[in-house]
Amino acid sequence: MQNRREFLKGTAWMGAAAAFAGCVAPAAKLGGTGTMSGFAAPPLKKVRVGVVGLGMRGPGAVHRLAAIPGVEVAALCDLYPARVDAQQKWLKDNGKPEARPYSGEEGWKAMCESDLDLVYIVTPWALHTPIALYAMEHGKHAAIEVPSAMNLEECWACVETSERTGRHCMQLENCCYGEIEMLTLNLVRNGKLGELVHGEGAYIHDLRDLNYLDPAKGGYQDYWRLKWNRDHFGNPYPTHGLVPLMQAMNINRGDRFDYLTCVSTAQIGMDEYAKVKFGEDSWQAKLHPKCGDMSTTVIRTVNGKTVMIQHDVTSARPYSRINLLSGTQGCLNDYPFRIALAEKPGDPAHGWADDKTRGEIIETWRHPLWKVAGELAKKMGGHGGMDFLMDLRLCYCLQNGLPLDMDVYDLATSCSLTELCERSALNRGASQDVPDFTRGGWETAKPLGIETVDLEKLGLSDSDVKKDDSQLNV
Ligand SMILES: NC(=O)c1ccc[n+]([C@@H]2O[C@H](COP(=O)([O-])OP(=O)(O)OC[C@H]3O[C@@H](n4cnc5c(N)ncnc54)[C@H](O)[C@@H]3O)[C@@H](O)[C@H]2O)c1
């Protein structure tokens, strides 16, 4: 059990965030550029990217970005110079221009001040928002790994800075580009599920090995993820299951999250793991992380829909993001993928479609982006190809002056769960209002359409893409 003092140790941010406890927007309002909803920046002929954070995830991003025509990885940054050197070597070995190297605790500042269009952030969580804000203040677009902001104060800071500077601030939510998530969006946009009523998503991924893996042997730098779990309760990593559902359900674009409640279990799995793997007297066994094993959140929207989100990185169970959506005319659910569609409005859909019908549905309703670039993406790898499709769409939109698929309000809304779930779970599931980061813009913002890329226009061909073993696939 955690006492109050222990809890406060890890939650210094809550003091500042208490100012927003009523979910009121901070004093500074819209700046010169107005809303970022539907915002498109002037097209960039060449996208010069600086990548910061070259640990487990960052190198894969360098390789994916470097494969896209018209994109140059122009700067590399990590705490450790050796990690920068390794990616510099990769660029050289693959015939790409040399990147400007940056390292040390604050090397990212000099990188953000340099000549770049986009800063791509793949660091530990605590650095996500600080680097993104600095990048935008220095005229760069920011693309940030998940979760991009770790409390309400950071969420609002991203919104305000993006609006004031007129720079994109996009969360790199790769799961929006998963084959099933995109199939789902296409089915929804074509009315196949009828009116959506309820969605379920999750991040269920046994990360005990990785959380306790020694940084010197390739684990998270300085055990940053374990430390976050040590200090926090609720759901620190809500976005993978959530953001695809938000897109399908038009959150911030016709509907918005109203309030949520979160209940978490005790922490059992990490203590057991640490004892078994390292012995009762080890520092690991004495750490007693606060984060409960399974956290369950239910969100209600102002239009009366619900979303259930779970987080569990400590139980012995197969990976799942759940991906469930149900509507008046059908339901689908992943892991494994199943679908049940009513013949016509008013009909039931009591049983899942058989294998043949399911296969036909997948073929017929495959998302156009997957039809156009899915094979290329699978070839490179990266969570089955979705990582490459995310980067491809991001760069394509920047090159063509198009709005991005995910805006700063999507980022802030999904990341606000981190603080809201913690507050709720620590208070017997007490209901928490979800701030309206769009400040009313959700009523007129356009839902995300069915977007793709023109490979010919991009100049991207099969030979540009090679299988890349450094891509993460789990
Ligand atoms: N979207 C996904 O599927 C997915 C998958 C894995 C990780 N991630 C995210 O990617 C991010 C990085 O995760 P990871 O697994 O690569 O962690 P990691 O610890 O392996 O890598 C983090 C890197 O950041 C560097 N770093 C730390 N402080 C720095 C500083 N001051 N300046 C520059 N670099 C600094 C570290 O040296 C390290 O190389 C996290 O936000 C994580 O949530 C996302």
The ligand as a MOL file (V3000), in Angstrom:
LIG
                    3D

  0  0  0     0  0            999 V3000
M  V30 BEGIN CTAB
M  V30 COUNTS 44 48 0 0 0
M  V30 BEGIN ATOM
M  V30 1 N 4.7020 3.7660 -30.6260 0
M  V30 2 C 5.2710 2.6390 -30.2710 0
M  V30 3 O 4.8940 1.5630 -30.7040 0
M  V30 4 C 6.4330 2.6860 -29.3450 0
M  V30 5 C 7.2230 1.5540 -29.1350 0
M  V30 6 C 8.3150 1.6550 -28.2920 0
M  V30 7 C 8.5990 2.8540 -27.6650 0
M  V30 8 N 7.7920 3.9360 -27.8910 0 CHG=1
M  V30 9 C 8.0890 5.2290 -27.2540 0
M  V30 10 O 9.3630 5.6630 -27.7010 0
M  V30 11 C 10.0100 6.4070 -26.6830 0
M  V30 12 C 11.3950 5.8510 -26.4380 0
M  V30 13 O 11.2850 4.5250 -25.9830 0
M  V30 14 P 12.5180 3.5190 -26.0800 0
M  V30 15 O 11.9530 2.1650 -25.8820 0
M  V30 16 O 13.3170 3.7910 -27.3130 0 CHG=-1
M  V30 17 O 13.3600 3.9580 -24.7930 0
M  V30 18 P 14.9630 3.9280 -24.6470 0
M  V30 19 O 15.2550 4.1760 -23.2230 0
M  V30 20 O 15.4960 2.6940 -25.2900 0
M  V30 21 O 15.4320 5.1470 -25.5430 0
M  V30 22 C 15.3620 6.4770 -25.1160 0
M  V30 23 C 16.5660 7.2020 -25.6850 0
M  V30 24 O 16.4960 8.5860 -25.3090 0
M  V30 25 C 17.8000 8.9920 -24.9560 0
M  V30 26 N 17.7810 10.1520 -24.0770 0
M  V30 27 C 17.5670 10.2100 -22.7390 0
M  V30 28 N 17.7270 11.4720 -22.3010 0
M  V30 29 C 18.0520 12.2160 -23.3740 0
M  V30 30 C 18.3740 13.5860 -23.5600 0
M  V30 31 N 18.3930 14.4460 -22.5400 0
M  V30 32 N 18.6670 14.0230 -24.8010 0
M  V30 33 C 18.6800 13.1660 -25.8490 0
M  V30 34 N 18.3990 11.8500 -25.7300 0
M  V30 35 C 18.0840 11.3910 -24.5080 0
M  V30 36 C 18.4070 7.7850 -24.2570 0
M  V30 37 O 19.8080 7.8390 -24.2010 0
M  V30 38 C 17.8820 6.6480 -25.1340 0
M  V30 39 O 18.7810 6.3670 -26.1760 0
M  V30 40 C 9.0740 6.3490 -25.4850 0
M  V30 41 O 8.2920 7.4880 -25.4760 0
M  V30 42 C 8.1960 5.1610 -25.7500 0
M  V30 43 O 6.9240 5.2540 -25.1390 0
M  V30 44 C 6.7290 3.8620 -28.7060 0
M  V30 END ATOM
M  V30 BEGIN BOND
M  V30 1 1 1 2
M  V30 2 2 2 3
M  V30 3 1 2 4
M  V30 4 1 4 5
M  V30 5 2 4 44
M  V30 6 2 5 6
M  V30 7 1 6 7
M  V30 8 2 7 8
M  V30 9 1 8 9
M  V30 10 1 8 44
M  V30 11 1 9 10
M  V30 12 1 9 42
M  V30 13 1 10 11
M  V30 14 1 11 12
M  V30 15 1 11 40
M  V30 16 1 12 13
M  V30 17 1 13 14
M  V30 18 2 14 15
M  V30 19 1 14 16
M  V30 20 1 14 17
M  V30 21 1 17 18
M  V30 22 2 18 19
M  V30 23 1 18 20
M  V30 24 1 18 21
M  V30 25 1 21 22
M  V30 26 1 22 23
M  V30 27 1 23 24
M  V30 28 1 23 38
M  V30 29 1 24 25
M  V30 30 1 25 26
M  V30 31 1 25 36
M  V30 32 1 26 27
M  V30 33 1 26 35
M  V30 34 2 27 28
M  V30 35 1 28 29
M  V30 36 1 29 30
M  V30 37 2 29 35
M  V30 38 1 30 31
M  V30 39 2 30 32
M  V30 40 1 32 33
M  V30 41 2 33 34
M  V30 42 1 34 35
M  V30 43 1 36 37
M  V30 44 1 36 38
M  V30 45 1 38 39
M  V30 46 1 40 41
M  V30 47 1 40 42
M  V30 48 1 42 43
M  V30 END BOND
M  V30 END CTAB
M  END
